[in-house]
Amino acid sequence: MIVGGRVRGFDDDTGRFVVQLDGAAAADLTDVDLLCVSTDLSNPFTVVGKVEAVTGDDTGAMVAGHLLHPDRKAVIDRRTRGLLKGRRCSRFEVSGRVLRPVHTDLIELRDPYGQVIGGAMGVDSPGDRP
């Protein structure tokens, strides 16, 4: 499911983040433990962070966690860090264990071997707009 939300905090030094999700009950997020750029967990480069705690009630949830590589220079890490630091992400996909930011900057992300790992689910690419 894709829900609205906002980044409430991001520590640039440690990579710690807090995300508020408005459209998801905290009880529905008990299994979420990974921050990813894709819901496909068969590629290890999709996982960029770890969720440490989920709090809230039926009206919304607060998700706290940290990036796995806060200082790594890979494109995946830089883009995810930029989205969280700039608080530019307003939609998130929740799927099983995965919380994924939904943003046009994550379209066509590739791992170091050239495989596409960023998905366009729920996001219009700039070339698809009328």
Legacy VTK file of the C-alpha trace (Angstrom):
# vtk DataFile Version 3.0
C-alpha trace
ASCII
DATASET POLYDATA
POINTS 130 float
0.000 0.000 0.000
1.156 3.537 -0.699
0.565 6.049 2.082
1.146 9.740 2.623
3.820 10.816 5.032
6.648 13.165 5.779
10.174 13.076 7.107
10.124 14.553 10.605
13.812 14.346 11.322
17.150 13.371 9.829
20.582 13.450 11.495
23.231 14.089 8.863
26.076 12.670 10.959
24.529 9.346 11.980
21.956 8.776 9.241
19.125 8.429 11.785
15.653 9.294 10.482
12.084 9.671 11.724
9.198 9.354 9.250
5.542 10.070 9.997
3.056 7.967 8.033
-0.468 9.401 7.976
-2.298 6.664 6.122
-1.089 3.582 7.989
-1.944 2.263 11.427
1.042 1.402 13.614
-0.378 -2.093 14.122
-0.084 -2.721 10.362
3.642 -1.925 10.432
4.826 -4.372 13.081
6.769 -6.464 10.530
8.467 -3.516 8.811
12.191 -3.600 9.514
13.905 -2.428 6.305
14.146 0.858 4.406
14.600 -0.032 0.730
14.636 1.574 -2.695
12.740 -1.432 -4.076
10.515 -4.147 -2.651
12.609 -6.778 -4.467
14.825 -8.159 -1.710
16.677 -10.559 -4.013
19.143 -7.744 -4.809
21.192 -6.800 -1.692
21.688 -3.248 -2.984
18.004 -2.455 -2.511
18.337 -2.280 1.289
19.566 1.148 2.409
18.376 1.349 6.025
17.037 -0.408 9.086
13.789 0.389 10.895
14.299 0.315 14.654
10.911 1.316 16.062
7.321 1.899 15.012
4.998 3.821 17.335
1.561 5.328 16.958
-2.091 4.370 16.832
-4.856 3.704 14.294
-4.562 7.171 12.720
-0.866 7.140 11.914
2.579 5.870 12.747
6.034 7.207 13.470
8.881 5.119 12.066
12.417 5.571 13.415
15.560 4.015 12.023
18.979 4.607 10.500
20.721 4.325 7.147
23.082 1.363 6.897
25.839 3.352 5.161
25.395 7.029 6.125
28.702 8.045 4.553
28.865 5.742 1.521
29.068 7.546 -1.814
27.010 5.089 -3.899
24.261 6.717 -5.982
21.611 4.727 -4.106
22.791 5.994 -0.736
23.289 9.586 -1.895
19.789 9.826 -3.368
18.094 8.238 -0.360
20.070 10.458 2.014
19.161 13.531 -0.043
15.450 12.685 0.016
15.451 12.202 3.783
17.732 15.144 4.564
15.795 17.524 2.314
12.462 16.171 3.628
11.278 15.965 0.006
9.517 12.615 0.205
5.764 12.663 0.850
4.709 9.152 -0.170
5.895 5.772 1.059
5.115 2.223 0.021
4.642 -0.379 2.750
5.024 -3.949 1.544
5.739 -6.803 3.956
9.005 -6.012 5.748
9.779 -3.033 3.509
9.219 0.711 3.822
10.116 2.366 0.513
10.211 6.086 -0.297
8.248 6.780 -3.494
9.891 9.606 -5.430
10.920 10.377 -9.014
14.588 10.594 -7.925
14.480 6.843 -7.273
13.379 5.866 -10.788
15.952 3.872 -12.745
18.406 3.363 -9.891
21.021 0.789 -10.842
23.246 -1.372 -8.674
27.022 -1.459 -9.313
26.467 -4.267 -11.842
24.008 -2.242 -13.926
20.824 -4.022 -12.843
17.831 -1.692 -12.388
16.705 -1.800 -8.757
14.695 1.403 -8.331
11.068 0.905 -9.213
8.644 3.367 -10.734
5.606 1.921 -8.949
3.309 4.751 -8.027
5.553 7.365 -9.622
5.222 9.031 -13.006
8.469 9.332 -14.869
9.072 12.793 -16.350
8.784 11.372 -19.893
5.300 9.934 -19.191
3.659 13.221 -18.319
1.420 14.891 -20.917
LINES 1 131
130 0 1 2 3 4 5 6 7 8 9 10 11 12 13 14 15 16 17 18 19 20 21 22 23 24 25 26 27 28 29 30 31 32 33 34 35 36 37 38 39 40 41 42 43 44 45 46 47 48 49 50 51 52 53 54 55 56 57 58 59 60 61 62 63 64 65 66 67 68 69 70 71 72 73 74 75 76 77 78 79 80 81 82 83 84 85 86 87 88 89 90 91 92 93 94 95 96 97 98 99 100 101 102 103 104 105 106 107 108 109 110 111 112 113 114 115 116 117 118 119 120 121 122 123 124 125 126 127 128 129
